[in-house]
Amino acid sequence: MSAAADLTRAYRDTIGHLATGVTIVTTTGPDGPAGMTTNAVTSLSLDPLLLLVCFDRGSRTLDGVRSSRRFAVNVLRAADGDLAAIFASKRVAREKFERVTHRESHGVPVIDSALAWIACELHELLEGGDHVIGIGEVTGMGVGECGDPLVYYRGGYTTTVRD
Ligand SMILES: Cc1cc2nc3c(=O)[nH]c(=O)nc-3n(C[C@H](O)[C@H](O)[C@H](O)COP(=O)(O)O)c2cc1C
């Protein structure tokens, strides 16, 4: 293996120690709701209210965000590992959405079972290597029934444990 490939592998293994929540970023694509499993989501600013999502350039959800200029972040529950797998696949968007019920809120599809959701208007798209950083201005949000979050850690799913 080349030195660059070694470094990439080491980086992936190392950054995998950073536990993150797991979300489905939704948007409206050419054929209706679209979405993908996403853990590169970060709160960016409180004034104004901004958050960022890192989109792989090959993501079809990114195409929908480029055209609709809106997206939502839907936070997954501990039991939603199967949903994360489906939305991480390259199935057509219609098939992904057969697995969830959703509603339209603030112009974006919101997954009914989400632990919490945040709707955004696209503020800016920035270049980020092989990804595109989507900065969204928050337009709405909601919190679902109380529960534990799905957590991604070292390439697998876990959850938090609280007393
Ligand atoms: C736990 C997990 C986290 C992921 N995080 C991201 C992410 O932050 N950004 C991204 O572009 N893809 C991420 N992916 C990969 C996408 O979900 C995957 O490429 C998906 O097929 C894209 O779907 P689309 O082409 O329908 O948009 C993640 C996958 C998994 C399993």
The ligand as an ORCA input file, in Angstrom:
! r2SCAN-3c Opt
* xyz 0 1
  C     -22.878      6.463      9.758
  C     -22.792      7.101      8.387
  C     -22.488      8.440      8.280
  C     -22.409      9.053      7.032
  N     -22.113     10.386      6.961
  C     -22.050     10.989      5.776
  C     -21.787     12.397      5.697
  O     -21.604     13.065      6.708
  N     -21.758     12.975      4.461
  C     -21.963     12.254      3.316
  O     -21.939     12.835      2.223
  N     -22.204     10.923      3.354
  C     -22.269     10.285      4.555
  N     -22.531      8.950      4.620
  C     -22.685      8.204      3.355
  C     -24.055      8.450      2.688
  O     -25.123      8.119      3.571
  C     -24.155      7.588      1.415
  O     -23.148      7.957      0.498
  C     -25.514      7.625      0.744
  O     -25.588      6.558     -0.191
  C     -25.810      8.927     -0.006
  O     -27.123      8.810     -0.514
  P     -27.651      9.707     -1.721
  O     -26.726      9.509     -2.891
  O     -29.041      9.187     -1.959
  O     -27.636     11.123     -1.231
  C     -22.618      8.305      5.849
  C     -22.914      6.943      5.960
  C     -23.006      6.343      7.207
  C     -23.347      4.879      7.305
*
